[in-house]
Amino acid sequence: MTEQLEATRAALVENAEFALTARDLAVIAGIIRQEAGISLSGAKANLVYSRLAKRVRKLELNSFAEYCAMVESDDGKQERGEMIAALTTNVTRFFREPHHFEHLRERVLPGLVAQARAGGRVRLWSAACSSGQEPYSIALTLLSVMPDAPRHDVKILATDIDPNVLATGEAGIYDAAALEPVPVALRKAWFSPLNDGTGCLRANDELRQLVSFRKLNLIGSWPMRGKFQAIFCRNVVIYFDANTQEAVWSRMTPLLEDNGALYIGHSERVSGPAEALLANDGITTYRKRRSGDKK
Ligand SMILES: C[S@@+](CC[C@H](N)C(=O)[O-])C[C@H]1O[C@@H](n2cnc3c(N)ncnc32)[C@H](O)[C@@H]1O
């Protein structure tokens, strides 16, 4: 065996139940890049191990090499989905980065509320919504200024690649700790205790009906045709490489209405050709320039 081959077969995680080699890591990184756009560097061996060892165990396999053979095979589609779900980071919380919701309430919603009450269509998008805290925070912000929103043509589209988090969002059930950032008045108005001994609360029907959860891969095809007045795309492109980030912004910006708002994560920035179409409007907040507006 050559030295190079030996190196790719050496276990990367010491004293582990299952051997994970550089070759296995390269296979896993290749699949997650191709299918989800997520860029994993070699330094992520411990993360990959801790997130996927339970899959190897559940499938009663003996090593990551066997797991890779499974996800690489033609029959491995379902497990590739499980792998992506296990490797995505779903951290989120209600009213995360609160300045975005203040901007939405103060600078964007007044015009949209008037538009909706006059019979207009209002569409907001939470792209990479995780388990629903972000789209429900958008909905709660809307309800705080427009409690009658459910009776108008107002919808929040909530999308993610991971069906598990979408199911949690759709159920709309959260424990009291998760709901702590939600102002008490909004919590009381729009959530009800489950009274099943778990201490959990459920989003009321009217709140849940404002949000439509759908599976959507940001590097796949996007079926929607209509435009949005605001898009939240936060804390997801950070996992993509620079070219993929640029491509997402280039596809997303045409889906924003003129003067529509784009909110991105605290450590992200819009890059590439989309930059010229957007104007800064606060911390990690952009507005789409109206055609004809000067830069
Ligand atoms: C860290 S969470 C961010 C959740 C929320 N936007 C926030 O800021 O709190 C990242 C989410 O992006 C999703 N994700 C990762 N890659 C994706 C892709 N290619 N397409 C759609 N969603 C993706 C993950 O499943 C995860 O739920």
The ligand as a Gaussian input file, in Angstrom:
#p B3LYP/6-31G(d) Opt

LIG

0 1
 C      -28.814000      27.394000      11.213000
 S      -30.402000      27.066000      10.509000
 C      -31.015000      28.721000      10.295000
 C      -32.480000      28.811000      10.638000
 C      -33.058000      30.238000      10.580000
 N      -32.974000      30.795000       9.254000
 C      -32.370000      31.142000      11.576000
 O      -31.572000      31.987000      11.192000
 O      -32.601000      30.969000      12.777000
 C      -29.945000      26.587000       8.832000
 C      -31.061000      25.848000       8.103000
 O      -30.691000      25.782000       6.732000
 C      -31.158000      24.566000       6.214000
 N      -30.420000      24.260000       4.970000
 C      -29.131000      23.858000       4.831000
 N      -28.829000      23.677000       3.533000
 C      -29.947000      23.987000       2.838000
 C      -30.271000      23.993000       1.449000
 N      -29.381000      23.626000       0.513000
 N      -31.518000      24.355000       1.094000
 C      -32.444000      24.713000       2.017000
 N      -32.196000      24.718000       3.338000
 C      -30.963000      24.364000       3.752000
 C      -30.920000      23.575000       7.337000
 O      -31.728000      22.424000       7.206000
 C      -31.264000      24.426000       8.560000
 O      -32.589000      24.223000       8.981000

